Amino acid sequence: MPESPLIGSLNSDALATFDEVLRILGHADWDLSPCDITHVEAFWSANSFDVAAAGFVLRLRGGRRTYLDVWIERALEEDAPPAKVEIELATLPPGQRYPHFPSDADPVGGWQDDIEPLNALLRRIYPD
């Protein structure tokens, strides 16, 4: 697999988190399947050694849009599945670019629009 432009940047964890959440959605009974996603519009990401937190604004087939919020507590053992995963989905109404947060502030790290590496990953794993 070619190296992503995000690798080595502050947003490289976003790519790893998106990859992990696509696998989780693909193997669980959620209201959203990775095959439903046409592309990522924007994202935010904040990560530490033991936690990955991110949010993705997604365009779905049929033109709908949703916000995918993910919190992943990493296992201490290498190659072990995550210790805990929380995923929340929220439909975004037409004309609303981003979800509303309780603080009315941008999420940690702010919204990012360097989405091509995320969309390239999506197309590689789930081609049309």
N, C-alpha and C positions, 0 to 999 in steps of 0.2 A: 504494500500500500504506500502511495507517495506521502511524504511528510506534509502535514497541513501547515499553512502560513501561521496558524495560531500557535503551533508548537514553539515553545520558548518565549512566548509573549505572556502578558498578564492574563490573557483570556484562554490559555491552553487548557486550563481546568474545565472551562465551559465545554470544550469539545469532548473531553473525557466524560463529563457529566451527561451530556446529551447522548453520547454513545451508550452509556449505561442505562439511561432512562428509556431509550428506544428498545433495548433488550428486555427491560422489565415490562414495558407495555406490550411487547410482542409475546411474552410468556405468561401473562396474567389476564384475568377477566376484568378489564377496565372499560369505561365508556368510550375510550379512544384507542384505536389501533394505529401503530406506526404507518400502516398503509393508507390511513385516512389523511395523513399530513402531506400537503403539496409543497409547502416550504415554511421556513422560519423567517419571520419579519424582523424580530428584534429579540435581544436577550439581556440578562444581567447575570452575574456570577460572583459569588463570594465563597472562597474556600480556605480551609485550614488543613492541618495535618490529618485530622480525624473526621472532618465534616465537609461535605460538598453541598452548597445551597445555590440554587439557580432558578431563574424563571425564563420561560420562552413564550413569546407571542407567536402563535402558529396559524397559518392559513390552511383550512381543511378543504377537502373535495366538496364541491357544491357551493364554495364561496364563504362558508362559515368561518369564523375566527374564534380561537380559544386561547386562554392563558393557562400554561402548564407550570405549576410551581412544584419544585422538588427539593427535598431535604434528605440527604443520604449520610448516615453515620457509617463510616468505614470500619470494617473488622480489623482487629489488631494483627491477625495472621495474614501474611501475604497470600494472594490468590483465593482467599475465602470470600464468600458472598457478603454483601453489606450487613452490618449488625442491625440496622433499622432503615427503613425507607418510608417516607411520607410523600404522597403525591396528591396534589389538589388540582382540579380542573375548574375553570370558570369560563363560560361563554362571554365573549365580548360583543356588545351590541354594535350595530353599524355606526360608524363615525367616531367610535372610541378607540383611539390608537393603542393605549396602554390600560392595564387594569388600575383600579383605584386602590391605594394602600391606606391603611388606617392613619398614617402620619401625614398624608398628602405630600410626601416627599418622594423623590426618586428612590428606587431601591439601592441597597449598598452597591457602590461601584458605578451607579448610574446605568442607563440603558445604552446598550452597544448595538451598532448596526453593521458591524463587520461579520455578516452572516454567511458569506459564501462558503467558508469551510464547513459550517454546520449543514448547509444545504447540499454541499458535495458529499458529505458523509451520508445524509439521508438518501440521496440518489444512488450511491454505491450499494447501500444495504437494501433499499426498497425502490428499485427502478420502476418506472411506469409500466 
